[in-house]
Amino acid sequence: MDYKILTIIPARGGSKGLMKKNIRPLLGKPLIAWTIEAARQSRLVTSIYISTDDPEIAKISEEYGVKVPELRPAELATDRSSIYDVINYILDNLAKKGQTFDIIILLEPTSPLRKKGEIDRAIELFIKNYDKADSLISVGEVQLEHPYTMKTVENGFIKPFITQNTKSSNRQDMPVFYFPYGVIYLSKVKTLKESGTFYQKNTLAYAIERWQNYEINDIYDFHCVESVFKYQTQEVKE
């Protein structure tokens, strides 16, 4: 069966942590361009939709090959706007034009550390498990900030966040925890509409590598991602 797959790339103009981060130059290209190019390289994606409220982001997106049909309504472009409301708005508008899809993918521009062919590998994993899976989310193993080592502060005193159920304090003896990163979120359209979340009853884990465990929220994240890109490029050349 051939599945109709829609990829949505959300990119608001407003950002408190790092102004204009979605179009900030990263190694010579706007940040969003890295995600657009990754999506365009997919041989399985049917259509790409850029959701933005910013004319400048729309212009840059079109320069990198994806036409922006409309700007996102202001009420869906605030700090408190739900990405699921945005997705439903897009799906409903496309349905009115006779465009329906089986699978939806969300690619966050702020998680640009994707390997070549990664989107298609995730899609193939999901399709292989289509009968028993509802969605798929990219996850990376938690490194330094392991829940067992995290603390809270109560009245100025440090308290454990989680009481360890292991006698050993060695990290090797602690259970493995994962954090969801925005490399890829994927779901059947039907189950996403029913649940209103990518975290569904049967959500596949798509494991990413340690160097991909970065999301850009502020300037420090940005420089980390920039350094990783430089290092990975150097490794490939060598």
Buried (B, 14 or more C-beta within 10 A) or exposed (E): EEBBBBBBBBBBBEBEEBEBBBBBEBEEBBBBBBBBBBBBBBEBBBBBBBBBBBEEBBEBBEEBEBEBEEBBEEEBBEEEBEBBEBBBBBBEEBEEEEBEBBBBBBBBBBBBBBBEEBBBBBBEBBBEEEEEBBBBBBBBBBEEEBEBBEEEEEEEEEEEEEEBEEEEEEEEEBEEBBEBBBBBBBBBBEBBBEBEBBEBEEBBEBEBEEBBBBBBBEEEBBEBBBEBBEEBEEEEEE
